[in-house]
């Protein structure tokens, strides 16, 4: 399995959303 740029971008976006969730929570 090789990571495509899209997957990496999605992971970064998910991390950002998680941080926002934690701050709002």
DODO-977260 format. One line per field, with one value per residue: x, y, z of N, C-alpha, C in turn; residue in one letter. Coordinates in steps of 0.02 Angstrom, whole numbers. Layout:
DODO-977260
n_x [X/...]
n_y [Y/...]
n_z [Z/...]
ca_x [X/...]
ca_y [Y/...]
ca_z [Z/...]
c_x [X/...]
c_y [Y/...]
c_z [Z/...]
res [A/...]
END
This chain:
DODO-977260
n_x [42/32/45/-58/-53/-180/-235/-148/-174/-308/-292/-224/-322/-418/-352/-350/-487/-512/-439/-511/-632/-597/-563/-686/-763]
n_y [-61/106/274/400/571/626/550/584/721/715/655/757/856/793/790/927/952/874/943/1063/1013/970/1093/1162/1075]
n_z [0/-48/4/-57/-112/-91/13/116/126/167/292/359/358/435/557/585/600/712/809/813/858/987/1045/1038/1111]
ca_x [0/69/2/-64/-58/-248/-244/-110/-212/-367/-270/-209/-386/-450/-319/-373/-555/-508/-417/-567/-681/-573/-568/-757/-791]
ca_y [0/170/332/450/639/638/520/625/783/699/644/823/889/759/814/996/948/847/997/1109/979/972/1162/1178/1031]
ca_z [0/-49/22/-110/-83/-69/79/164/136/207/361/389/369/492/618/599/625/780/853/820/900/1056/1070/1047/1162]
c_x [43/22/1/-72/-128/-259/-208/-147/-272/-348/-256/-274/-421/-419/-343/-443/-555/-487/-473/-619/-661/-580/-641/-788/-772]
c_y [62/227/382/518/653/611/562/689/770/689/711/860/859/783/884/994/923/902/1046/1079/984/1042/1180/1137/1055]
c_z [0/-35/-35/-77/-57/1/133/179/180/279/395/404/429/557/636/629/697/829/866/867/973/1085/1084/1103/1230]
res [X/X/X/X/X/X/X/X/X/X/X/X/X/X/X/X/X/X/X/X/X/X/X/X/X]
END
